[in-house]
């Protein structure tokens, strides 16, 4: 991937976060926390579409240490959705 097209490694960071979510034997909270840490370097401005900036905002408005147990699945899905949308984004490929 060209660093000119993705100067903040947005897709790479999302890929790493998704790998943590999908391959770890850790609890849902631990997986979300690890993904959250990987994504911390990203800013809303790293996402070209408002829907993706909103997903980013949802993730970072829901810190892993304070999220309710029953909401963890939804948080992990937000990481997946953001990855899915950005990995197919022609601005980054």
C-alpha positions in Angstrom: 0.0 0.0 0.0 1.3 3.4 -0.9 2.3 5.6 2.0 1.2 8.6 -0.1 -2.4 7.2 -0.3 -2.5 6.1 3.3 0.0 8.3 5.2 -1.2 7.3 8.6 -1.3 3.6 7.9 -5.0 3.6 8.6 -5.7 0.3 6.8 -2.6 -1.4 8.2 -3.7 -0.4 11.8 -7.2 -1.6 11.1 -5.8 -4.9 9.8 -3.7 -5.4 12.9 -6.7 -4.6 15.1 -8.9 -7.0 13.3 -6.2 -9.7 13.6 -6.2 -9.2 17.4 -10.0 -9.4 17.4 -10.2 -12.5 15.2 -7.3 -14.6 16.3 -6.8 -14.1 20.0 -8.0 -16.5 22.7 -8.4 -13.6 25.1 -11.8 -12.5 26.5 -13.9 -10.1 24.5 -12.8 -7.2 26.8 -9.2 -8.0 26.3 -9.5 -8.3 22.5 -11.4 -5.0 22.4 -8.8 -3.4 24.6 -5.9 -4.6 22.4 -7.7 -3.5 19.2 -8.5 -0.1 20.9 -4.8 0.4 21.7 -3.7 -0.4 18.1 -6.3 2.1 16.8 -5.4 4.9 19.2 -3.0 6.5 16.8 -5.8 7.2 14.3 -7.7 10.4 14.2 -11.1 11.2 12.8 -9.4 13.1 10.0 -7.8 9.8 8.9 -11.2 8.7 7.6 -12.5 10.3 4.4 -16.2 9.5 4.9 -18.4 10.8 7.7 -19.8 7.3 8.4 -16.3 6.1 9.1 -15.5 9.1 11.3 -18.6 8.3 13.2 -17.5 4.6 13.7 -14.1 5.9 14.9 -15.9 8.2 17.3 -18.1 5.3 18.6 -15.1 3.1 19.3 -13.2 5.9 21.1 -16.2 7.0 23.1 -16.5 3.5 24.4 -13.3 2.7 26.4 -12.6 -1.0 27.0 -12.3 -0.6 30.7 -15.7 0.9 31.2 -17.9 -0.7 28.5 -20.7 -2.9 29.8 -20.1 -6.7 29.2 -23.2 -7.0 27.1 -22.0 -4.3 24.7 -18.5 -5.8 24.0 -19.8 -7.8 21.0 -21.1 -4.6 19.4 -17.8 -2.8 20.1 -15.9 -5.7 18.4 -18.3 -5.4 15.4 -17.5 -1.7 15.1 -13.8 -2.6 14.6 -14.7 -5.1 12.0 -17.1 -2.7 10.2 -14.5 0.0 10.1 -11.9 -2.4 8.7 -14.3 -3.7 6.1 -15.2 -0.2 4.9 -11.7 1.1 4.8 -10.0 -1.9 3.3 -12.3 -1.6 0.2 -11.8 2.2 0.0 -10.3 3.1 -3.4 -8.7 6.2 -1.8 -6.4 3.8 0.0 -5.7 1.1 -2.6 
